[in-house]
Amino acid sequence: MINRFAGQPLYRQVSDVLETRLARQAKPGDKLPSEAELSEEFEVNRLTVRRALDELNQRGLIETVRGKGSFVATPRMRYDMSAGRDASFTRTMLESGHRVGIRVLSTEIVEGSEVRKELGTEGALFVCRTLRLVDDEPWSLSTTSIPTERFPKLAREWAGDTSLFDYLHDNYGVRMRRASRTFVASLAEPAEAEQLRLRVGAAILEMQGLNVDLDGLPIAAVRHRFRGDHVQFTVDLT
């Protein structure tokens, strides 16, 4: 099963065999054999097995929980960000048949924020930080900044019981669309790793951007930090 004279490193051969095995017969939540058991099966040392598991973990195929072992991960969900779609993560996931939850972590009124220029305002901003869950699993941490001069009731009335997209649409008649998005790879820091149920240093996909109304006027500056093992972005350029 493992060829010590092949061109590939041993850990890569182990990870390839495990990937094929998982694709054929495993389902999300299934527990993998222990490092000791895999080491004995493949006749390699435990460091080689650990590196193979780390690779599968980084690719989102398994999840490793300290003290409990490694488990088959839930497949990545597609997030369609094609032109013409509303700038609403909640609506996109609901349309795909998933449950979506919003947990408000903090809200504040901020003066002198660096994003005021991007939003075309010199006034204060309403800044909220939320944890979003899909099918009861932590999905992303989001920071959203919105000018208070255009939406003066937002800080008093929005309590997280609906998405910001729906609140602005229902109360101000404003429909948001995406104007720009920038993606960067990152690593989970200790606090967010706990909130997202990740190990420290796990893959994070950060997305920053600007949302505007249908007239092109800035509404919100957004920063989302997604679990790298859960999301797959799709953009239709046609």
C-alpha positions in Angstrom: 0.0 0.0 0.0 2.9 2.3 0.8 5.9 2.3 -1.5 9.0 3.6 0.2 10.8 3.9 -3.1 8.1 6.0 -4.8 8.7 9.6 -5.7 6.2 10.9 -3.2 7.0 11.4 0.5 5.5 8.7 2.8 3.1 11.2 4.5 1.7 12.2 1.1 1.1 8.5 0.2 -0.7 8.0 3.5 -2.9 11.1 3.0 -3.7 10.0 -0.5 -4.8 6.5 0.6 -6.9 8.0 3.4 -8.5 10.5 1.1 -9.5 7.7 -1.3 -10.8 5.7 1.6 -12.9 8.5 3.0 -14.4 9.3 -0.4 -15.5 5.7 -0.9 -16.9 4.7 2.5 -16.9 7.4 5.1 -19.6 10.0 6.0 -19.4 13.3 8.0 -18.8 12.7 11.7 -17.2 9.2 11.3 -14.1 8.8 13.5 -10.8 7.8 11.9 -8.5 5.2 13.5 -6.0 6.6 16.0 -2.5 7.6 15.1 -1.2 4.5 16.7 -3.6 2.3 14.6 -2.7 4.1 11.4 1.0 3.9 12.2 0.7 0.1 12.6 -1.4 -0.3 9.5 0.8 1.7 7.2 4.1 0.6 8.9 5.3 4.2 9.3 6.1 6.2 12.4 3.5 8.3 14.2 5.0 11.6 13.0 4.4 10.5 9.4 0.8 9.7 10.2 0.4 13.0 12.1 1.7 15.0 9.1 -0.7 13.1 6.8 -3.6 13.9 9.1 -2.5 17.6 9.3 -2.6 17.7 5.5 -6.1 16.3 5.3 -7.2 18.7 8.0 -5.8 21.7 6.2 -7.7 20.6 3.1 -11.0 20.5 5.0 -11.4 16.7 4.7 -11.2 15.9 8.4 -11.4 17.7 11.7 -9.0 16.9 14.5 -10.2 17.5 18.1 -7.5 17.5 20.7 -8.0 14.6 23.1 -10.8 13.0 21.0 -9.2 12.2 17.6 -9.9 12.9 14.0 -13.3 12.9 12.3 -14.6 13.1 8.8 -15.5 16.8 8.1 -18.7 18.2 6.7 -18.2 19.0 3.0 -17.7 22.6 2.1 -20.8 24.5 1.2 -21.0 26.6 -1.9 -21.5 30.4 -1.4 -22.6 32.0 -4.7 -21.4 35.6 -5.0 -22.2 36.2 -8.6 -23.1 39.6 -10.0 -26.7 40.5 -9.6 -27.2 38.6 -6.3 -28.2 40.5 -3.1 -25.4 41.1 -0.6 -27.0 38.8 1.9 -25.2 35.8 3.2 -28.3 34.8 5.2 -30.6 34.8 2.1 -28.0 32.9 0.0 -27.8 30.1 2.6 -31.6 30.0 3.2 -32.2 29.7 -0.5 -29.8 26.7 -0.5 -31.9 25.0 2.2 -29.7 25.7 5.2 -30.6 27.0 8.7 -28.9 30.3 9.5 -28.3 31.9 12.9 -26.9 35.3 14.0 -25.3 35.8 17.4 -24.5 39.4 18.2 -21.1 39.6 20.0 -20.9 43.4 20.3 -22.2 46.7 19.0 -20.8 50.2 19.4 -20.8 53.7 18.0 -17.3 54.5 16.7 -15.9 58.0 15.9 -12.9 58.5 13.7 -12.9 55.0 12.0 -10.5 54.5 9.1 -13.4 53.2 6.9 -15.3 56.5 7.1 -13.7 57.7 3.9 -14.6 54.4 2.1 -18.2 55.0 3.2 -18.2 58.6 2.2 -19.1 60.0 5.6 -17.4 62.1 8.3 -19.9 61.1 11.0 -20.0 58.2 13.4 -20.4 54.6 12.5 -22.5 51.8 13.9 -20.1 48.9 14.2 -21.4 45.4 15.0 -19.5 42.1 15.4 -21.5 38.9 14.9 -21.0 35.2 14.8 -22.9 33.5 12.1 -24.0 29.8 12.2 -25.1 27.6 9.4 -27.0 24.4 10.4 -26.0 25.2 14.0 -22.3 25.1 13.2 -20.1 28.2 13.6 -19.4 29.6 10.1 -17.9 33.1 10.2 -17.1 36.1 12.4 -18.2 39.4 10.8 -17.6 43.0 11.5 -20.0 45.5 9.7 -19.6 49.3 9.8 -22.6 51.4 8.7 -23.0 55.3 8.8 -25.3 56.4 11.6 -26.3 59.7 9.8 -28.1 57.7 7.1 -29.5 55.1 9.4 -30.1 56.8 12.8 -32.4 54.2 14.3 -30.2 51.2 13.5 -28.3 51.2 16.8 -31.5 51.5 18.9 -33.7 49.1 17.0 -31.6 46.3 15.5 -31.1 43.5 18.0 -29.7 40.7 15.8 -33.1 39.0 15.4 -32.8 39.5 11.6 -30.0 40.1 9.2 -28.8 43.6 8.6 -29.8 43.2 5.0 -33.4 42.5 5.9 -33.5 45.2 8.6 -32.3 47.9 6.1 -34.6 46.7 3.4 -37.7 46.5 5.7 -37.1 49.7 7.6 -35.4 52.0 5.1 -36.3 50.5 1.7 -32.6 50.0 1.0 -31.4 47.0 -0.9 -27.7 46.2 -0.7 -25.5 44.8 -3.4 -21.8 44.0 -3.4 -19.5 46.7 -4.9 -16.1 45.1 -4.1 -14.6 42.1 -2.4 -11.0 41.3 -1.5 -9.9 37.8 -0.3 -6.9 36.9 1.8 -5.7 33.7 3.5 -5.2 33.9 7.2 -4.8 31.8 10.4 -7.2 31.5 13.3 -6.2 33.5 16.4 -6.9 32.1 19.9 -10.1 34.0 20.6 -11.7 33.4 17.2 -10.5 29.8 17.1 -12.6 29.2 20.3 -15.7 31.0 18.8 -15.4 29.1 15.5 -14.5 25.8 17.2 -11.2 25.6 15.4 -7.7 24.9 16.5 -5.4 27.9 16.8 -3.6 28.4 13.5 -6.3 26.7 11.4 -7.1 28.1 8.0 -9.2 31.2 7.8 -10.5 32.9 4.6 -10.9 36.6 5.2 -13.2 38.6 2.9 -13.4 42.4 3.0 -15.6 44.6 0.9 -18.0 47.4 0.4 -21.8 47.1 0.0 -23.8 49.9 -1.9 -27.4 50.6 -2.6 -29.0 50.3 -6.1 -27.8 53.9 -6.8 -24.2 53.0 -6.0 -24.1 54.9 -2.7 -22.0 53.2 0.1 -23.9 51.5 2.8 -21.6 49.2 4.7 -18.0 48.2 5.0 -17.8 44.5 5.8 -15.1 42.1 7.1 -15.9 38.4 7.3 -13.5 35.7 8.6 -14.8 32.3 7.4 -13.8 28.9 8.5 -11.5 27.8 5.6 -12.8 24.2 5.9 -16.5 25.1 5.5 -16.8 27.5 2.6 -16.4 27.4 -1.2 -16.9 30.7 -3.0 -18.4 30.7 -6.5 -18.4 33.7 -8.8 -20.1 33.6 -12.3 -18.2 36.0 -14.6 -20.4 35.6 -17.6 
